[in-house]
Amino acid sequence: MENRYYETLYLVHPERNDEERQDLSNKLTKIITDHGGKVFKVDPWPLRKLAYKVQKQTKGYYVLMEYEAPGDTIQELTRNLRIDERVMKFITMRKDKTWTPEES
C-alpha cells in the first residue's frame, strides 16, 4: 500500500504533566513507525486558552504531528487517540501530494 502524507493535531488534557505528554507522543510515533510510516515532525505547543470548553476544560496542550504512513495506520492511530483519556480532541488530515516534508 502506498504511503501518503498526513497531519494530526490533538489536544491533551491540561492536567497532564510533561512526562505524560511526552509518553503519549512516543506512543503515537511508535504506532506510525511500526506500521511502516515515518514521522517528520512532532510539535508540542504550550498551554493555551481554548475558544470554547472541551470536556469542561478551558485550557489544553496542542500537539501537531506531520508524518508519512499507509492508510491502515490511520485507523490504528485513530483508535488509540479515541481510547486514550489524555486526549480530549483530535483531527487527522491528509496532506496534498505536492507537499514536501521538512525533516528535522
C-alpha positions in Angstrom: 0.0 0.0 0.0 1.2 3.5 -0.9 2.3 5.8 1.9 0.7 9.2 2.0 1.4 12.4 4.0 -0.8 13.2 7.0 -1.1 15.7 9.7 -2.7 15.0 13.1 -3.5 17.8 15.6 -4.5 16.6 19.0 -5.5 18.3 22.3 -4.1 17.0 25.5 -5.8 17.5 28.9 -4.3 20.5 30.8 -3.7 18.5 34.0 -1.2 16.2 32.3 2.5 16.8 33.0 5.4 17.0 30.6 6.3 13.3 31.1 2.7 12.1 30.3 2.5 14.3 27.2 5.9 13.0 26.0 4.9 9.4 26.7 1.7 10.0 24.5 3.8 11.4 21.7 6.2 8.5 21.9 3.3 6.0 21.8 1.8 7.6 18.7 5.1 7.8 17.0 5.7 4.1 17.7 2.3 3.2 16.2 3.2 5.1 13.0 6.7 3.6 12.6 5.6 0.1 13.5 3.2 0.2 10.6 5.9 1.3 8.1 5.4 5.1 8.4 7.9 7.8 9.1 7.3 10.8 11.5 8.7 14.1 10.2 7.7 16.5 13.0 6.2 16.4 16.4 5.5 20.0 17.5 4.1 20.4 21.1 2.6 23.8 21.8 2.5 25.4 25.3 -0.7 25.5 27.4 -3.3 27.5 25.5 -6.7 29.0 26.4 -9.4 27.3 24.3 -12.0 29.3 22.3 -14.7 27.1 23.9 -14.9 24.4 26.6 -13.8 20.9 25.6 -14.7 18.2 28.2 -15.4 21.0 30.7 -11.8 22.4 30.3 -10.9 25.9 29.2 -7.2 25.2 28.5 -5.2 22.5 26.8 -2.0 21.5 25.1 -2.0 21.1 21.4 0.5 18.7 19.6 0.9 18.8 15.8 2.4 15.7 14.1 3.4 15.5 10.4 4.1 12.1 9.1 4.0 9.6 6.2 2.1 6.4 6.6 -0.1 3.8 4.8 -3.9 4.2 5.1 -4.4 1.4 7.6 -2.1 3.1 10.1 -4.6 6.0 10.4 -7.3 3.5 11.6 -5.0 2.3 14.4 -3.9 5.8 15.3 -7.5 7.0 15.5 -8.5 4.0 17.6 -5.7 4.8 20.1 -6.5 8.5 20.2 -10.1 7.7 20.9 -9.4 5.4 23.9 -6.6 7.4 25.5 -8.0 9.6 28.3 -5.2 12.1 27.9 -6.6 13.2 24.5 -9.6 15.5 24.6 -10.0 16.1 20.9 -8.1 15.3 17.6 -8.2 15.7 13.9 -6.2 13.9 11.1 -5.9 15.4 7.7 -4.3 14.1 4.5 -1.8 16.4 3.0 -1.7 17.3 -0.7 0.6 15.1 -2.9 2.7 18.1 -3.7 3.6 18.8 0.0 7.2 18.1 0.9 8.2 17.4 4.5 10.8 19.5 6.3 12.8 16.8 8.0 14.2 17.8 11.5 
